[in-house]
């Protein structure tokens, strides 16, 4: 427990630098509500995929890239020992934040060009219930880069860490079309 709280303190210190380097926008500052995402517009660089609603995702399509605000989330679940309870808390916070993403997209001048939302994760439980579809990342260097970058959140959120589990972890894209996002969350404030 001490190591986790120490690591979380170090992460809090470096988080503003990460925020600056990744050019994220803090949606919470805009809406003054409890939202767990930081975002930025980006062009999709993966291989073409077809979503279940018929949306074709191709290279250079514009997406709202979502990043979980891990420091804030982990602070909220730091004292919760049961991994199932921690997972439920995170799931509920993400679900409650989704309608604010709709509002955020509606406020953007380029909203008509946005194809959907996209994220990258190694923790994938509950993503289908939220409306996301999961796709593998093909580029091996990008997989390694993302795996290294996401290991801290894995260490802080996992109750038992085993080297075999770490080796088998694979980051993947989480994608949801704008139409599906609006259908599921537009009128859920």
N, C-alpha and C positions, 0 to 999 in steps of 0.2 A: 504493500500500500504506500509506503514511504517513497519507493522508487517511482511509482506512478505519479504521485503528487509533485515530486521533484521534476520529473520529465515534463509534466504539464506546465509547471512554472517556467521552465526553459522554453517550451514551445510558445507560451504566451509572449515571452520576450521577443522571439524571432518572428512571430506571426505578422506584425506590421510590415516587416521587410518582405515576407512572402506575399502579402496583400499588394504591396507596391510593385513587385517584380511581375506578378501575374496579371496586373492591370484589372483587378476585380473591382466591382462596385458593390458596396454594402447595401443591399436592398432594405435592410432593417432601418438604416438612417433615413431612407425615403419615406417609409410607411409607419415608423415608430411602433411597430408591432413585433411580436415574437416570431421572427422568420429565421430559418436555419440555413438559408442560402446566401452565397455571394455569387455574383454572376458577371458575365461579359459576353458580348457578341463575338462569334468566331465562324470561320469557314471550316466545314467538315473536310477532313483529309483522308478518311478511310476508304475502303472499297465500297462500291454501291451495294445497298441492301434494300429490300422491300419490307415495309412494315405490314403488320396484319390488317391495317385499315386501308391498304392499297397505296400508301404514300411511298414513293420511290425516293430514297436518299442517295444523292450523288456527290462526288467531289465538288467542292466550292459552294454547296448549299449553305445558307446562313442559318446558324442555330444560336440559341441562347445557351451558353455553357454554364452549367450549374456546379458549384462547389459547396459541399457541406461546410458550414462554419464549425469545424471540428473542435476548436478550443472552447467555444460556447457550449456545444453539445456535451463534450466530455466533462465540463464543469457541472452541468446539470445531472449527469449520471455518475459522477465520481464516487459518491458514497453508497450507491446501490450495488450490493454484492451479487445478487442473483442475475445471471446473464440474460435470462428470459425477460425479467422486468426491465433491464437496461434496453434490450431490443425493443420492447413495447413502447418505452418512453421515446426512443429515437424515431420509431415508426410513426407514432402519433404526432410528434413535432414536425416531421417531414410532411405528413398528410395535411396537417393544418397550415403549412406554409405554401402548399400548391396553389390555392386560390390567389395568393398574393403574386405569384409568378404570372398569372393571367393578367392581373391589374398592371403589373410592371410591363409586360409585352404590349398591352393596349396603350401605354403611355409613350412608347418609343416611336420616333418618326419612321423608322424602317420596319414597323410591325408587319406590313404586308409581305415583306421579303423573307420573314423568318419562317423557316420550315418546321421548327419544333424546339424541343429542349434536349440537351445531351449532357451526360456526365460519364465519368469513369470511376469504377469501383472494384474492390476486391471482396467487399462484403455485400452479398446479394440476396439475403433473405428478405422476403416481403416486397421486392421490387415489382413483381408482376401484379400484385394486388393494388399497387399505387398507379399502375397503368404503363409502366415502362416495359420495353422489350430489351432483351440482352443479346449482344452480338460480340463475338470474339474479336480481339485486336490481332491483326495479322503480322505487323512489323515486330520482329523479335527484339530489336533495340528499344523500341518504344515500350514494349511490354516490360523489359528490364528497368527502364527509366521510371515508368509508372509504379512498378512493384517497389522499387527502392523508395520512391516518394510517398507511397501509401503504407509502408511498414510501420511508421510511428503510430498511425491511427489504429492499425491492427494490434500492435502491442498494448496500447492503452485501452482498447475496447475488449480484448479477448481475456477470458478468465483463465485459460490454460494455453500456454504457448509450447509447441513442440516443433523441432526443426523440420520434421517431415511435413507438417501442415504448412509451414512457411514456403517450402520448396514447391508444394502443389498449388499454392495460391496463384490465380491468374486474374489480372485485371481485365475488365471487359467494358465495352460501351453500354451505357443505358440510354435508350433513345425513346422519345415519345413525340408523335406528330403534334403540331399546334392544334389541329382539329380535335384530336383525342383529348389533349389537355383541356381545351375549352369545353368539350362535351362533359368531361368528368368533374371539372372544378370551377367553371365560370360563375355559377350561381350558388357557390358554397361559402359564403363569407360568414 
